[in-house]
């Protein structure tokens, strides 16, 4: 199977920046989509943005300009650079991938989540 492991979360002051990383590993044949979602306390999980293997990232409209997603296909990694952080960005951030395993099984995989806490 395929696993995702996020890193880089933590406590940051409003206006600050933070970079999250996510590494995919396991029985990977190919990875099409990688991206990030987030879930704030008491709210539903929402899209932050996704990036396909070849293409530009797509972001939630409300986050354009502050968040940047990039990807290293050779390392099966995806990154989320967050800047000008606001307290309302506080959430658990989840890495996501749509991949194909070596047995050619399509998979949707989620990471365990990493907490980003923005203090005012």
N, C-alpha and C positions, 0 to 999 in steps of 0.2 A: 504494500500500500504506500500511500504518499503521506508525509507528515509536514506540517508547517510549524516553525518555531519563531516567535516574535521576540524582539529585544528592543531596548531603548526607551521604554516608558519611564515615568517618574513624575516628580513634583517640579513645577516650573512656575515662575511668576508671570503674571499677565504682561503681555508685550514681548515675552521671551520666545525662544525657538527650541525645537526638539526634533530629533530625527529618529524615526523608527525603522527597524530592519526586520526582514522576514526571510528565512531560508527554507526552501523546499528540499526535501530529501526522501529517499526511499526508491520504490520501484517505478521510476519515471521514464516514460517513453518520450513524451513531449508535454510542454506546458503552453496552453493557449493564452489564458487570461490569468493575470494576477492583480490583486488589488486590496483595498482596505475598506472596511466598514467600521462603524462605531456605535456604541450603545451607551447613552447617558443614563444616569440613575432615573428610574421611573419612566423611561421612554423606550420606544421600539428601536431595534437596530436599523441604522440608516447607512446609505452608501456615502463613502467619502470619495472614492474614485477607483477606476480600474485602468489597466493598460494591457493591451494585447501584445502578442509576441513581436509583431511588426506593426507599429502604429503609434499614434499620439495618445496620451492619457485622456480619459474623460472624467470630469469632476462633477460633483454635486454643485449646482449653480451657486449656492450660498458660500462655498469654500474656494471658489476660483480666485486666484490672486494671492492667497495666503498659504495654500497647501500645494506641494509639488510631488508627484509620484514619478519615480524612475525605476528602471529595471536593468538587471545584469543577467542576460540570458545564459551566458557561459557558466555563471555560478548559481543559476536558479534562485535568484534573490530579487526582492522588490523592496523599495525604500519609500518612506513617506517623510518628506521634509515639511515641517510645520513652522510657520513664523507668525509674528504678531498674534500670539495666542491669547485667547480670551477665556474667562472663567467658564463660559458656556461651551467651550471645547472639551471640558472635563468629561471623560468617558473611558470605557474600555474599548480599545482599538483592536479589531480583529483582522488578521490577514486572511485572504481568500485566494483560492486558485481553482481554475477549471483545467484539469490535466487529463492525460491519457497514460494509463499504467503500461508497463512492459507487456502485460497480457492483453493490451489494446482495449482495456476497459475504461470508459470515460468516468471521471471522478470529479466530484465537487468536495473540496476539503477546506476546513476552517482551522485556524490556529487556536490556541488556548486563550488568547487575548492578553493585552498588556495595558495596564492602567496609566492614563495620562491625567494628572491632576493639576489644574491651572489655578493658582491662588490669586486673589485680587489684591 
